[in-house]
Amino acid sequence: MALTRRCCSAMIIEVYLLCLCFSIRSCENSINDEKPPNIILILTDDQDIELGGMTPMVKTKQLIGDAGMTFTNMFATTPLCCPSRGSILTGNYAHNTRIVNNSLSGNCSSEAWQQGPEQDTFATRVKNHGYKTFYAGKYMNQYGKKGAGGVQHVPPGWDQWHALVGNSVYYNYTLSNNGKAEIHKDDYKTDYLTDVIHTKAMEFLKTHTKLGSDPFMLTLAPPACHQPFTPAPQYASKFSSLQAPRNGSFNKAAGNAKHWLVQQPPNPMANDTIKLIDQYFRNRWRTLLSVDDMVEDIVNFLDDAKILNDTYIFYTSDNGYHLGQFSLPYDKRQPYEFDIRVPLMVRGPGIKGGTVSKQLVLTIDLAPTFVDIAGAGAPSSMDGISMKNILHGSKVDDSWRSDFLVEYDGEYQEKAYPSCPQYTNTSMVAECDYKCICEDAKNNTYTCERYRDATNDIMYCIFEDSQVLCILVCFRSSGVLQ
């Protein structure tokens, strides 16, 4: 009898252990089989923070910022479109992507980029982790041109590809529709680029939610608020009484502490220059209203489809912009706040609504964050750091960065400017179209290290200059950085 009881007890224990084993495996499977979150990146073009660039985005701020986290110290590591976008895609500084400016010779969508860094982006990483990927809008300034492989070049990692050929415009352009040319003209109903991106995104979402079970990574890159600042017709008269901000360094002389390029604009600015700046300021805001509409439609659709709470939405820009700061009429490319500080708002699973983070975050942090959210872990090969713990409210230790680099290689054109007397004998400048005030030059090439903590905000810049071997400048406090 005792033996029987012992056998029964042994059998009960074995059955219990077997059931426990199956229970653990079942639990593990339920965790491993849980669908990863969807990810949406909305990447605007040249949207500043310092000049109030987020002010017109009323719906976006409500639907993403108020429902998630707003970052107050988000910076671009390069204040120009193509190198910044290369850094966003790869999570690496420009000195590692080798994209130094917007030219093909500067590696903007060059063969070297395509055969090198483009092979390892957040798109390739999340796709390898089971995501369906979609891209629509501006990619890189030289993308789709003959010297960059034409529209048939579709970068690895993208299941659906609808990229703009060349730089931002709103009408009369070509898209690469999965490697085939899609030509658009100037009819608002069918061709306004922000709305075309909007429509394609909604088509993807509607189809995917019906047919697909895989998580998706959606990247939308509208032209707003990039030059030529063409608003949709229904918004063409908005903000008619507004002027560009007159605070900070607006219409101020740069002084001897700046590179010669920033010192060369006439000061004070002429009245017609200020009038043009005000017009550009209003039109920039007007173009953003169509982006605001797109954000609203996407969020509402996700909510109706009951996947909003399973989706991260990131809203940011590639770089900032200036309009009259240090009397430079309009452009970017400078290492100051107006050109490098950009918006970042994120909503998604585990993010408490209405929170604000003062952590120092960068455009190079986006890629590792996407890969980390996708479940693949933040790649150690990337220069950027995953923001996942910050988003989820975890305490960030003292090892989080307090400094970062800002890099740029100046562009210049091969011919002189015959209409500009001061530049008739040189081919070392560029972007001199407005009143011969140049916004770039060959020796507008610099590396800056920015350091920020609770009491200090210091930037050290070394410029490459043919007349002076290098200029070492220290900018302190908000007054000069603006």
C-alpha positions as CSV (number, residue, x, y, z in Angstrom):
1,M,0.0,0.0,0.0
2,A,2.8,2.4,0.9
3,L,4.5,1.6,-2.4
4,T,1.3,2.3,-4.2
5,R,0.9,5.6,-2.4
6,R,4.5,6.5,-3.3
7,C,3.9,5.6,-6.9
8,C,0.7,7.7,-7.0
9,S,2.5,10.6,-5.4
10,A,5.3,10.3,-7.9
11,M,2.8,10.2,-10.8
12,I,1.0,13.3,-9.4
13,I,4.3,15.2,-9.1
14,E,5.2,14.2,-12.7
15,V,1.8,15.3,-14.0
16,Y,2.1,18.6,-12.0
17,L,5.6,19.2,-13.4
18,L,4.4,18.3,-16.9
19,C,1.4,20.7,-16.6
20,L,3.7,23.4,-15.2
21,C,6.1,22.9,-18.1
22,F,3.3,23.2,-20.7
23,S,1.9,26.2,-18.7
24,I,5.3,28.0,-18.8
25,R,5.7,27.2,-22.5
26,S,2.2,28.5,-23.2
27,C,3.0,31.7,-21.3
28,E,6.3,32.1,-23.1
29,N,4.6,31.6,-26.5
30,S,1.9,34.1,-25.6
31,I,4.7,36.7,-24.9
32,N,6.8,35.8,-27.9
33,D,3.7,35.7,-30.2
34,E,2.5,39.1,-29.0
35,K,2.4,41.5,-32.0
36,P,5.0,44.2,-31.8
37,P,3.8,47.8,-31.9
38,N,3.3,49.7,-35.2
39,I,5.6,52.7,-35.8
40,I,4.9,55.9,-37.7
41,L,7.5,58.6,-38.4
42,I,6.3,62.0,-39.7
43,L,9.3,63.9,-40.9
44,T,8.8,67.5,-42.0
45,D,11.3,69.6,-43.9
46,D,13.0,72.6,-42.4
47,Q,10.5,73.0,-39.5
48,D,12.0,75.2,-36.8
49,I,11.2,75.5,-33.1
50,E,12.9,78.9,-32.4
51,L,10.6,80.9,-34.8
52,G,7.4,79.2,-33.6
53,G,7.3,76.5,-36.2
54,M,5.0,74.3,-34.1
55,T,2.4,77.1,-33.4
56,P,0.2,76.4,-36.4
57,M,0.1,72.6,-35.6
58,V,-2.8,72.8,-33.3
59,K,-4.2,69.4,-34.0
60,T,-0.8,67.7,-34.1
61,K,0.1,69.1,-30.7
62,Q,-3.2,67.9,-29.3
63,L,-3.2,64.4,-30.9
64,I,0.5,63.6,-30.4
65,G,2.1,66.0,-27.9
66,D,-0.8,66.2,-25.4
67,A,-1.4,62.5,-25.8
68,G,2.2,61.6,-25.4
69,M,5.6,63.2,-24.7
70,T,7.1,66.5,-26.0
71,F,10.9,66.9,-26.0
72,T,12.2,70.4,-25.4
73,N,15.8,69.7,-26.3
74,M,15.8,67.9,-29.6
75,F,18.6,68.8,-32.0
76,A,19.7,68.0,-35.6
77,T,23.3,66.9,-35.8
78,T,23.6,68.5,-39.2
79,P,21.6,71.6,-40.2
80,L,20.9,70.6,-43.7
81,C,18.4,68.2,-45.4
82,C,20.4,65.4,-47.0
83,P,23.1,64.8,-44.4
84,S,20.4,65.0,-41.6
85,R,18.2,62.5,-43.4
86,G,21.1,60.2,-43.8
87,S,21.7,60.4,-40.0
88,I,18.0,59.8,-39.3
89,L,18.0,56.7,-41.4
90,T,21.2,55.2,-40.1
91,G,21.5,56.5,-36.5
92,N,25.0,57.8,-37.3
93,Y,26.7,61.2,-37.5
94,A,27.5,62.6,-40.9
95,H,31.2,61.8,-40.4
96,N,30.2,58.1,-40.5
97,T,27.5,58.3,-43.2
98,R,29.9,60.4,-45.3
99,I,27.0,62.5,-46.5
100,V,28.4,66.0,-46.0
101,N,25.9,68.2,-47.9
102,N,23.1,68.2,-50.5
103,S,25.3,67.6,-53.5
104,L,25.9,64.3,-55.3
105,S,29.7,64.9,-54.8
106,G,28.8,65.3,-51.1
107,N,27.4,61.8,-51.1
108,C,23.8,62.8,-51.2
109,S,22.2,59.6,-52.5
110,S,25.5,58.8,-54.3
111,E,26.7,55.3,-55.3
112,A,28.9,55.2,-52.2
113,W,25.9,55.9,-50.0
114,Q,23.7,53.3,-51.8
115,Q,26.4,50.6,-51.6
116,G,27.3,51.5,-48.0
117,P,25.2,53.1,-45.3
118,E,21.9,52.7,-47.1
119,Q,22.3,48.9,-46.8
120,D,21.8,49.2,-43.0
121,T,19.1,51.6,-42.0
122,F,16.2,51.4,-39.5
123,A,14.1,50.2,-42.5
124,T,16.3,47.2,-43.1
125,R,16.5,46.4,-39.4
126,V,12.7,46.5,-38.7
127,K,11.9,44.7,-42.0
128,N,14.2,41.9,-40.9
129,H,12.2,41.8,-37.7
130,G,8.9,41.2,-39.4
131,Y,7.7,44.7,-40.2
132,K,5.9,45.8,-43.3
133,T,7.5,49.1,-44.4
134,F,6.2,52.1,-46.3
135,Y,7.8,55.3,-47.4
136,A,6.2,58.3,-49.1
137,G,7.6,61.8,-49.7
138,K,11.0,63.4,-49.8
139,Y,13.9,61.0,-49.3
140,M,17.2,62.8,-50.3
141,N,17.8,65.8,-52.4
142,Q,19.6,63.9,-55.2
143,Y,17.4,60.8,-55.1
144,G,16.0,59.6,-58.4
145,K,18.2,61.8,-60.6
146,K,20.2,60.2,-63.3
147,G,23.5,60.4,-61.5
148,A,21.9,58.7,-58.4
149,G,20.5,55.7,-60.3
150,G,17.2,57.1,-61.4
151,V,13.7,56.3,-60.2
152,Q,14.3,52.6,-60.5
153,H,16.6,52.6,-57.5
154,V,14.5,51.5,-54.5
155,P,16.6,51.4,-51.3
156,P,16.6,48.2,-49.4
157,G,14.2,47.7,-46.5
158,W,11.1,49.2,-48.1
159,D,8.1,47.1,-49.1
160,Q,6.2,50.1,-50.6
161,W,8.2,53.0,-52.0
162,H,6.8,56.4,-53.1
163,A,9.8,58.8,-53.0
164,L,10.1,62.2,-54.4
165,V,12.7,62.7,-57.1
166,G,14.9,65.6,-56.0
167,N,14.2,68.3,-53.5
168,S,11.0,69.4,-51.9
169,V,8.3,71.0,-54.2
170,Y,4.5,71.0,-54.0
171,Y,3.6,70.7,-57.7
172,N,5.2,69.5,-60.9
173,Y,7.3,66.6,-59.7
174,T,8.0,62.9,-60.2
175,L,7.7,60.1,-57.6
176,S,9.4,56.8,-57.8
177,N,6.3,54.5,-57.4
178,N,8.1,51.3,-56.4
179,G,10.8,52.0,-59.0
180,K,8.5,53.4,-61.8
181,A,8.1,57.1,-62.6
182,E,4.8,58.6,-61.4
183,I,4.5,62.1,-62.9
184,H,2.5,64.8,-61.2
185,K,1.6,68.3,-62.6
186,D,-0.2,71.3,-61.0
187,D,-3.8,70.3,-60.2
188,Y,-4.4,70.7,-56.5
189,K,-6.9,67.8,-56.3
190,T,-4.5,65.3,-57.7
191,D,-1.0,66.7,-57.4
192,Y,-0.4,68.7,-54.2
193,L,2.4,66.7,-52.7
194,T,1.5,66.8,-49.0
195,D,-2.0,65.6,-49.9
196,V,-0.7,62.9,-52.3
197,I,1.4,61.5,-49.4
198,H,-1.6,61.8,-47.1
199,T,-3.7,59.7,-49.6
200,K,-1.1,57.1,-50.2
201,A,-0.6,56.7,-46.4
202,M,-4.4,56.2,-45.9
203,E,-4.6,53.7,-48.7
204,F,-1.8,51.7,-47.1
205,L,-3.3,51.8,-43.7
206,K,-6.8,50.7,-44.9
207,T,-5.4,47.9,-47.0
208,H,-3.0,46.7,-44.3
209,T,-5.6,46.7,-41.5
210,K,-7.8,44.5,-43.7
211,L,-5.3,42.1,-45.0
212,G,-2.2,42.2,-42.9
213,S,-1.4,41.0,-39.4
214,D,2.3,42.1,-39.4
215,P,3.3,45.3,-37.6
216,F,4.1,48.2,-39.9
217,M,6.7,51.0,-40.1
218,L,5.2,54.0,-41.9
219,T,7.5,56.9,-42.8
220,L,5.8,60.1,-44.2
221,A,8.1,62.9,-45.4
222,P,6.0,65.9,-46.6
223,P,7.7,68.9,-48.3
224,A,6.3,71.4,-45.7
225,C,7.6,73.8,-44.7
226,H,10.4,73.8,-47.3
227,Q,10.8,76.4,-50.0
228,P,9.0,77.3,-52.3
229,F,6.5,77.5,-49.4
230,T,3.4,76.8,-51.6
231,P,0.3,76.4,-49.4
232,A,-2.9,74.6,-50.3
233,P,-5.4,77.0,-51.8
234,Q,-7.8,76.7,-48.8
235,Y,-5.0,78.0,-46.6
236,A,-3.5,80.6,-48.8
237,S,-4.9,83.6,-46.9
238,K,-4.4,82.3,-43.3
239,F,-2.2,84.2,-40.9
240,S,-2.4,87.3,-43.2
241,S,-1.5,89.7,-40.4
242,L,1.4,87.8,-38.9
243,Q,5.0,88.9,-39.0
244,A,8.2,86.9,-38.5
245,P,9.4,87.1,-34.9
246,R,11.5,90.2,-34.2
247,N,13.2,88.9,-31.1
248,G,16.6,87.4,-30.4
249,S,19.1,87.9,-33.2
250,F,16.6,89.1,-35.8
251,N,18.0,92.0,-37.9
252,K,21.1,92.1,-35.8
253,A,24.7,92.3,-36.9
254,A,26.7,89.1,-36.3
255,G,29.8,90.7,-34.9
256,N,33.4,89.6,-35.0
257,A,32.8,86.4,-33.0
258,K,31.1,84.7,-36.0
259,H,32.4,83.2,-39.2
260,W,32.8,85.7,-42.0
261,L,29.8,84.2,-43.9
262,V,27.5,85.2,-41.0
263,Q,29.1,88.7,-40.9
264,Q,28.6,89.5,-44.5
265,P,24.9,90.4,-44.7
266,P,24.1,94.2,-44.7
267,N,22.6,95.4,-41.4
268,P,20.1,96.7,-40.8
269,M,18.1,94.7,-43.4
270,A,16.3,96.6,-46.1
271,N,12.5,97.0,-45.8
272,D,11.8,94.9,-48.8
273,T,13.9,92.1,-47.3
274,I,11.9,92.2,-44.1
275,K,8.7,92.2,-46.2
276,L,9.9,89.1,-48.1
277,I,10.8,87.4,-44.8
278,D,7.3,88.1,-43.4
279,Q,5.7,86.6,-46.5
280,Y,7.9,83.5,-46.3
281,F,7.1,83.1,-42.6
282,R,3.4,83.2,-43.2
283,N,3.6,80.7,-46.1
284,R,5.7,78.3,-44.1
285,W,3.0,78.1,-41.5
286,R,0.3,77.8,-44.2
287,T,2.0,74.7,-45.8
288,L,2.1,73.1,-42.4
289,L,-1.7,73.2,-42.1
290,S,-2.0,70.4,-44.7
291,V,0.4,68.3,-42.6
292,D,-1.8,69.0,-39.6
293,D,-4.8,67.6,-41.5
294,M,-2.8,64.5,-42.4
295,V,-1.9,63.9,-38.8
296,E,-5.5,64.2,-37.7
297,D,-6.8,61.8,-40.4
298,I,-4.1,59.2,-39.5
299,V,-4.8,59.3,-35.8
300,N,-8.6,59.2,-36.3
301,F,-8.2,56.2,-38.6
302,L,-6.0,54.3,-36.2
303,D,-8.5,55.0,-33.4
304,D,-11.4,53.8,-35.5
305,A,-9.4,50.7,-36.4
306,K,-8.6,50.1,-32.7
307,I,-4.9,50.1,-33.3
308,L,-4.1,53.6,-32.0
309,N,-3.0,52.3,-28.6
310,D,-0.7,49.8,-30.4
311,T,1.1,52.4,-32.5
312,Y,4.0,54.8,-31.8
313,I,3.7,58.1,-33.7
314,F,6.9,60.2,-33.9
315,Y,6.7,63.8,-35.2
316,T,9.9,65.7,-36.0
317,S,11.9,67.5,-38.7
318,D,15.3,67.2,-40.4
319,N,16.6,70.6,-39.4
320,G,15.5,74.1,-38.4
321,Y,15.5,77.4,-40.4
322,H,16.3,81.0,-40.1
323,L,14.5,84.1,-41.3
324,G,16.5,87.3,-40.7
325,Q,18.6,86.0,-37.8
326,F,21.9,87.8,-37.9
327,S,20.4,89.5,-41.0
328,L,20.7,86.3,-43.0
329,P,17.5,86.4,-45.1
330,Y,16.4,82.8,-45.3
331,D,18.1,79.3,-45.3
332,K,19.7,76.9,-42.7
333,R,23.3,75.5,-42.6
334,Q,24.4,77.4,-39.5
335,P,25.2,75.8,-36.1
336,Y,22.9,78.0,-34.1
337,E,19.6,77.3,-32.3
338,F,17.4,78.4,-35.1
339,D,18.9,75.9,-37.6
340,I,19.6,72.9,-35.3
341,R,16.7,72.8,-32.7
342,V,13.8,70.8,-34.1
343,P,10.5,69.5,-32.8
344,L,9.9,66.1,-31.4
345,M,6.7,64.7,-30.1
346,V,5.9,61.0,-29.5
347,R,2.8,59.1,-28.5
348,G,2.4,55.4,-28.1
349,P,2.1,52.4,-25.8
350,G,3.5,53.0,-22.3
351,I,3.9,56.8,-22.9
352,K,2.1,59.0,-20.4
353,G,0.1,61.7,-22.0
354,G,1.0,65.4,-21.5
355,T,4.6,64.7,-20.3
356,V,7.6,66.8,-21.2
357,S,11.2,65.6,-21.4
358,K,14.2,67.9,-21.1
359,Q,16.6,65.2,-21.9
360,L,19.1,66.0,-24.7
361,V,18.0,64.0,-27.7
362,L,19.2,64.0,-31.3
363,T,18.1,63.1,-34.8
364,I,20.6,60.2,-34.6
365,D,18.5,58.7,-31.7
366,L,15.5,58.0,-33.9
367,A,16.9,54.9,-35.7
368,P,18.0,53.0,-32.6
369,T,14.7,53.9,-30.9
370,F,12.7,52.4,-33.8
371,V,14.8,49.2,-33.9
372,D,14.5,48.9,-30.1
373,I,10.8,49.4,-30.1
374,A,10.5,46.8,-32.9
375,G,12.0,44.3,-30.4
376,A,15.5,43.9,-32.0
377,G,17.3,45.9,-29.4
378,A,19.2,49.2,-30.0
379,P,22.2,48.4,-32.3
380,S,25.5,49.1,-30.7
381,S,26.9,50.0,-34.1
382,M,24.8,53.2,-34.2
383,D,26.0,56.5,-32.8
384,G,22.6,57.3,-31.5
385,I,20.9,56.1,-28.3
386,S,17.5,54.5,-27.9
387,M,15.0,56.8,-26.3
388,K,12.7,53.9,-25.3
389,N,13.3,54.2,-21.6
390,I,12.7,57.9,-21.6
391,L,9.5,57.4,-23.5
392,H,8.3,54.9,-20.9
393,G,9.2,57.1,-18.0
394,S,12.1,55.0,-16.7
395,K,14.7,56.9,-14.8
396,V,17.7,57.8,-17.0
397,D,21.0,57.5,-15.3
398,D,23.9,59.9,-15.3
399,S,25.4,58.2,-18.3
400,W,22.9,59.9,-20.7
401,R,24.6,62.4,-22.9
402,S,25.4,66.0,-22.0
403,D,27.2,66.8,-25.3
404,F,26.9,66.2,-29.0
405,L,28.4,67.1,-32.4
406,V,27.1,69.5,-35.1
407,E,28.8,68.9,-38.4
408,Y,28.6,70.5,-41.8
409,D,30.7,70.7,-45.1
410,G,30.0,73.9,-47.0
411,E,28.7,73.8,-50.5
412,Y,30.0,76.0,-53.3
413,Q,29.4,76.3,-57.0
414,E,32.1,75.9,-59.6
415,K,31.4,79.2,-61.4
416,A,31.6,82.7,-60.1
417,Y,28.6,85.0,-59.6
418,P,28.9,87.6,-62.4
419,S,25.9,89.6,-61.1
420,C,27.6,90.0,-57.6
421,P,30.6,92.3,-57.9
422,Q,32.2,91.1,-54.7
423,Y,32.2,87.5,-56.0
424,T,33.1,87.9,-59.7
425,N,36.5,86.3,-59.1
426,T,35.6,83.5,-56.9
427,S,33.8,80.2,-57.1
428,M,33.9,79.5,-53.4
429,V,30.4,80.6,-52.4
430,A,26.8,79.4,-52.9
431,E,23.2,80.3,-52.3
432,C,23.8,83.9,-53.2
433,D,20.6,84.4,-55.2
434,Y,19.0,87.1,-52.9
435,K,20.7,90.4,-53.2
436,C,24.1,88.6,-53.4
437,I,23.9,87.7,-49.7
438,C,25.5,84.2,-49.7
439,E,24.1,81.6,-47.3
440,D,26.9,79.1,-47.9
441,A,30.6,78.8,-48.8
442,K,33.3,76.2,-49.3
443,N,34.9,77.2,-46.0
444,N,31.6,77.2,-44.2
445,T,32.8,73.8,-43.1
446,Y,32.8,73.1,-39.4
447,T,32.7,70.7,-36.5
448,C,31.1,71.9,-33.3
449,E,30.8,70.3,-29.9
450,R,27.8,71.4,-27.9
451,Y,27.8,70.9,-24.1
452,R,24.7,71.4,-22.0
453,D,23.9,70.8,-18.3
454,A,21.8,72.5,-15.7
455,T,24.0,75.6,-15.5
456,N,26.1,75.6,-18.8
457,D,25.4,75.8,-22.5
458,I,28.6,76.0,-24.4
459,M,29.5,75.3,-28.0
460,Y,33.1,75.1,-29.4
461,C,33.4,75.3,-33.2
462,I,36.3,74.8,-35.5
463,F,35.8,76.2,-39.0
464,E,37.9,75.3,-42.0
465,D,39.1,78.5,-43.5
466,S,41.7,79.0,-46.3
467,Q,42.8,82.4,-44.9
468,V,42.9,81.4,-41.2
469,L,43.8,77.8,-40.7
470,C,41.0,77.4,-38.2
471,I,38.8,79.5,-36.0
472,L,38.0,78.3,-32.5
473,V,35.0,80.0,-31.2
474,C,33.2,79.6,-27.8
475,F,29.5,80.6,-27.8
476,R,28.0,81.0,-24.3
477,S,24.4,81.4,-23.0
478,S,21.2,81.8,-25.0
479,G,21.9,85.2,-26.3
480,V,24.6,84.3,-28.7
481,L,23.4,80.8,-29.6
482,Q,20.2,82.3,-30.9
